[in-house]
Amino acid sequence: MRKFTVLGIMAGLLSLPSMAQKKIEFREFDLDNGLHVIMHQDQSTPIVVTSVLYHVGSKNENPERTGFAHFFEHLMFEGSENIERGQYMNIIQGRGGTLNAYTSNDITYYYESLPSNELELALYMESERMLHSKVDETGVETQREVVKEERRQRYENQPYGTILPETLKRAYSQHPYQWAPIGSMDHLNAASIEEFQQFYKDFYVPNNATLTIAGDIDYKQTEDWVRKYFTEIPMGKKEIYRPNVTEPKKSEEIRDVIYDNIQIPAVIQAYNLPPKTDEDSYALSMLSTYLTGGASSLMTKELVDKQQKALVVAAIPLELEDGGIFIMYSIANMGVEPKDLESEIDKLISQVQDEGISDQDFLKLKNIMENNIVSSNSSMDGIAENLAEAHAIYGDANYINKVMDAYSKVTKADIQRVAKEYLDLTGRVVLYYLPKAQQPAQ
C-alpha cells in the first residue's frame, strides 16, 4: 500500500491539481436492432462487469401510473421463460458473482460482477432479461409487496424520509420530475397486467439500451458472444417516449410546512438546476461540494461547528437529464427555531454570491473533484457505469475521458456566477419539517 505523509497531503491540497486522468480505452459497436455495445479491456484482475442501462426512468411514466420504472427494477429479477422464477440472483451468486440494480428519474441500470470465465453466462442472463422476462400476475403481485415494504422503510417510517417526494412535487410544476421514482402505490395497485406488459414492450428493447462489458475480456470473443445472445432480440416497434417539457423558471418562492414523526425540526431548501449536460453543471457541482460536501464544507463549518445552530447540514444534488434540483437540508440544534437556521443559511449563500470563494478553497475544490473522477474510474463497476451513462446521457462514450478537462475550465468567477444565477432566494422551495406534536388542531 502506498503511504502518504501529513505534509504531503497538505501540500497536495494547497497546490494546483496535478492528478492526471488515466485514459479509459474502449471499443464500441451497434447491432442492427439498435443495441449499443461498449467494451473495455482490463486484464489486471480476472473479473468482468456486465451492465445494461435502459434509458427509462420515472420521467417516462404515465402521470396516472407512476412508479413503473422502479417497479420493473424489481420485477426484472423474477426470472424468464428459460430461468426459473426466483433463480436469477441464485444463479449469479452461485457462480461467485454479485449483482444489483437501481432506478433514477432518467435511467434504470442493471449490473453483475463475475469471474471473467463466467462472462458468457452474464451475457445470456441479460439477454434473457431483455427478451424473455416474466411479466405475469404472479411476479407483479410478489413485487407489489416488496415495493410496498420498501416504501414503508425508506419513506413512510423513516424520519425526514419524505423530503425527496415532498420537495419534488413543489419544485416541478410541469415536468414529470415532479414525482419520485418510488411513485404511487395506488397507481401500481390500479394497473392491469396488460399495462405492465406494455411498459416492458415499450422500454425494455435493444434500441433503448446500452450494454457495457468491462474487465478481463477478449474483444473478439466478447463481441461474438454479444452477437450470439442479443442479435435475435427484435427492435422496439414504437418510438421511445421522452417528455418534451421545459420546466419554467420560478418567479416566486414556494413555502410549506410538513408535520412528520420527528423530534427535531428541519429546514429544506430546493433550487432548480439546468440540464445535466449544460456547461454550468460543472461549476454547480463544485458549488454544492463547497456548500455541503462533508465535514469541511462551508455550511458544516459555520452552522454545525462554529455557530452550533444545526446538528447536520447536507444535500441531495440531483443532476438530471432535463434539469435537476439542488436540495439542501439542515436539522436544527436543540432550541434553535427553523426561521433562525434558515436565516443563517441564507446569509452564507448570499456571502458566496457577493464575495465568491477564496483561492485556497478553490484549489481544494479542484483537488476534490479530480479525486472523485479518478476514484469513480478505479473499479470495473465504476468504469462500466460511467461508459454507459456517457453514451446514454451525453451521446458520447468518450465523455468519460473529457470530464476532468471540463472541471479544469471552471473558474472562481464561474462558481460565484452560478451561485447568483441558480441559488435564487426568491425563486425556490422552502419546507419546514416540524414534529407532529406542533401541528395545529384541525
HUKACOR-V425386 format. One record per backbone hydrogen bond with DSSP energy under -1.0 kcal/mol. NH is the residue of the N-H (numbers start at 1). CO is the residue of the C=O. Records with the same first field share a line. If there is no record, write none. Layout:
NH: CO + CO
This chain:
9: 5
10: 6
11: 7
12: 8
13: 9
14: 10
27: 39
29: 37
31: 35
34: 31
36: 209
37: 29
38: 211
39: 27
40: 213
42: 215
47: 45
48: 114
49: 214
50: 112
51: 212
52: 110
53: 210
54: 108
55: 208
56: 54
58: 104
59: 105
60: 57
61: 58
65: 62
71: 67
72: 68
73: 69
74: 70
75: 71
76: 72
77: 74
78: 75
80: 83
81: 132
86: 78
87: 84
91: 87
92: 88
93: 89
94: 90
95: 92
96: 93
97: 92
98: 113
100: 111
102: 109
104: 107
108: 54
109: 102
110: 52
111: 100
112: 50
113: 98
114: 48
116: 46
118: 115
119: 116
122: 118
123: 119
124: 120
125: 121
126: 122
127: 123
128: 124
129: 125
130: 126
131: 127
132: 128
134: 79
140: 136
141: 137
142: 138
143: 139
144: 140
145: 141
146: 142
147: 143
148: 144
149: 145
150: 146
151: 147
152: 148
153: 149
154: 150
155: 151
156: 151
157: 152
161: 158
163: 160
166: 162
167: 163
168: 164
169: 165
170: 167
171: 167
172: 168
178: 175
179: 176
183: 180
188: 184
189: 185
190: 186
191: 187
196: 192
197: 193
198: 194
199: 195
200: 196
201: 197
202: 198
203: 199
204: 200
205: 203
208: 205
209: 206
210: 53
211: 36
212: 51
213: 38
214: 49
215: 40
216: 47
217: 215
222: 218
223: 219
224: 220
225: 221
226: 222
227: 223
228: 224
229: 225
230: 226
231: 227
233: 230
254: 428
256: 430
258: 432
260: 434
262: 260
266: 433
267: 330
268: 431
269: 328
270: 429
271: 326
273: 324
276: 320
278: 275
281: 278
282: 279
284: 280
285: 281
286: 282
287: 283
288: 284
289: 285
290: 286
291: 287
292: 288
293: 289
294: 292
297: 294
298: 290
299: 291
301: 297
302: 298
303: 299
304: 300
305: 300
306: 301
307: 302
309: 303
310: 303
311: 331
314: 329
316: 327
318: 316 + 325
324: 274
325: 318
326: 271
327: 316
328: 269
329: 314
330: 267
331: 312
332: 265
333: 309
336: 333
341: 337
342: 338
343: 339
344: 340
345: 341
346: 342
347: 343
348: 344
349: 345
350: 346
351: 347
352: 348
353: 349
354: 350
355: 351
356: 352
362: 358
363: 359
364: 360
365: 361
366: 362
367: 363
368: 364
369: 365
370: 366
371: 367
372: 368
373: 369
374: 370
375: 371
376: 372
378: 375
383: 379
384: 380
385: 381
386: 382
387: 383
388: 384
389: 385
390: 386
391: 387
392: 388
393: 389
394: 389
396: 390
399: 396
400: 397
401: 398
402: 399
406: 402
407: 403
408: 404
410: 407
415: 411
416: 412
417: 413
418: 414
419: 415
420: 416
421: 417
422: 418
423: 419
424: 422
427: 424
429: 270
430: 254
431: 268
432: 256
433: 266
434: 258
436: 260
438: 435
439: 436
